Amino acid sequence: MTMTLYHAPHTRSTRVLALIHAMGKLDEIEIKTVTITTQDGSGGPDPANPHPEKKVPLLVHNGEMIRESSAIMIYLTDHFKSPLGPQIGEAGRGAYLSWMTYYAGVVEPVIVGKFMGVLDNPVFAATFRGEAELNERLKTGLEGRDWLIGDTLTAADMIMSSPYQWMPSFLPDIPVIKDWVARCASHESVAWAADR
Ligand SMILES: N[C@@H](CCC(=O)N[C@@H](CS)C(=O)NCC(=O)O)C(=O)O
């Protein structure tokens, strides 16, 4: 095996596991389960995890480390030329990169910002905007369609819907978004990875 995913159950690496399952590549990627330090203080850093901060997910391919969920998921759909991520030159590629990097660059800060109670900080709001804008981006992106890009689920749906699956309290009361989160959560691979 030249490709290894370092994974811990019920963490951000679960969505990468779901993607690997959806791509049908479980037999080509070794899944190594490691421990991590959790926010309740349980667990601990795993010496077997080569991540420089002992986080998950981490993908190692031919000795190269790929960190960050968005980068890992784009790397995987590109490497396997998977329809779960539009390829360079294909329709939807721009939207794909936009959603994947919007997730890392804006969605995670807004979620953490909400929990910290800093969404109205002017510097925070000027940099990331806030929950209303996030909801508006999703609502507009989903109006009249089942998935964020094209006619089928992509890695963009997997990553963008993932925080609402861990934290239903963050889910806005907007039917188009609620329906899409439920659709993503009941996708065979997402449900499989969550169970596992
Ligand atoms: N931005 C990273 C975040 C990775 C991350 O924070 N993972 C958590 C699990 S959900 C972790 O490994 N925490 C262990 C620690 O902080 O030591 C990504 O999306 O991949």
The ligand as an ORCA input file, in Angstrom:
! r2SCAN-3c Opt
* xyz 0 1
  N      -8.373     21.828      9.911
  C      -8.142     20.425     10.183
  C      -8.568     20.143     11.595
  C      -8.154     18.766     12.063
  C      -8.529     18.563     13.531
  O      -8.540     19.531     14.329
  N      -8.781     17.316     13.917
  C      -9.106     17.012     15.285
  C     -10.142     15.901     15.340
  S     -11.716     16.444     14.813
  C      -7.854     16.477     15.974
  O      -7.126     15.711     15.391
  N      -7.643     16.872     17.229
  C      -6.575     16.329     18.011
  C      -5.710     17.394     18.598
  O      -6.051     18.587     18.477
  O      -4.677     17.054     19.158
  C      -8.910     19.569      9.180
  O     -10.028     19.936      8.814
  O      -8.398     18.533      8.743
*
